[in-house]
Amino acid sequence: MKIIFRIIFLVSILQSCSSISEKDKLIGNWSIVNGLNEFEFYRDSLIVNELGMSYINEWNIDESKLYLEPIKGLDSFAIKTKSFDYKISNNLDTLFIKRQTDSTFGPPILRIKNAYDYHLKRLYLNIDLPSSQNLDKEPISSIGLNIYVGYNSGKLIAKTDDDRHIDLEDIRFFSYKYLALSKQGVKSNLHYNLIADKNVENTKLDSIRNILKQTDFKNIFRVYTNPKIDYTKIDWKDELVWYGKME
């Protein structure tokens, strides 16, 4: 009897450890790139944010399926489904799910580490900012237009927040449009926030600066980081505030 009890006890411990291990893979914050769907996995609940609505579920997983039981809200995925097939990348940063009746998995759901990570994933860019000391907060006397210079699959890309303006060739038109549509109030001036990877060659950055200076707005605010100004420590849903130096 004692031997049987010990076997049952050991099996229950192993099952518990396995379950915890599987759950640990998903605990954290996730989002589809467009930001329309956000997922907050906690050990005892899953919060799904969709189009301004929040839904709370109990959840569990095994090696291939995700199980949901709604607690608050009509349905977390606007469909009456309580189990999904799922797969997760080897580095645990990309999740795919589908209903058992679907033939293919949905769009990738990306793990979000912080506000800066979230921002870059929406842009499909990798930008490792340069470090510098004695940084100033982005000026509020003019409106800032973000110019990103980073990498996607090894390819150097310069773009704005608007995916329709990737190559910066129409930046003159877009800068006036951005100024006119800004929600920051009526201001007569604009500056560029140059958010560029530290590994971009100076000659290429100078070419981008020359394009920007062909507009009527000449001020360029280069964004930096340092141990005190660490964008990776900002909570994933908080707003980013840039720090740097006016060039």
Summary of the structure (lengths in Angstrom):
residues: 247
radius of gyration: 23.2
end to end distance: 79.2
largest distance: 86.7
contacts: 652
relative contact order: 0.12
helix: 23%
strand: 34%
